[in-house]
Amino acid sequence: QRNNLESSLAETECQYNTLLGELQNQITCVEQQLAEIRAEIECQNQEYKTLLDVKCRLEQEIQTYRCLLEGGQQDLIHGGGISVGTGVGGGVIRTSHTYTTTSAAHCQPQVPPCKTGDIQGESSASTE
């Protein structure tokens, strides 16, 4: 009877060791998948931050142009002269304008400032 118990114990240990090995393999596989997913999420997060920064800069630039246009319209209303010429060069709109009064000060940006840099400081497209 002792031999039966010992062989049953050995068989049970073998089964559990086999199951333990399978579970460890599954854990290793899941950990590897988790690491890959984390790396992919980090990459997507960096892309998102880059796109968000670009969006913020574009919104600031659009707001700047709106302010310039509104300022120009105010000058026309108040009898001032404005000469606006726009042309596209390398994707950048160049605007030349002549104001007799400075009425663009009333225009406050409605876009929150970017967290990293400003339009003139880091945007190579708008500093030509």
Beta strands, then each sheet from edge to edge (+ up, - down):
strand 1: 85-89
strand 2: 92-96
sheet 1: 1+ 2-
end
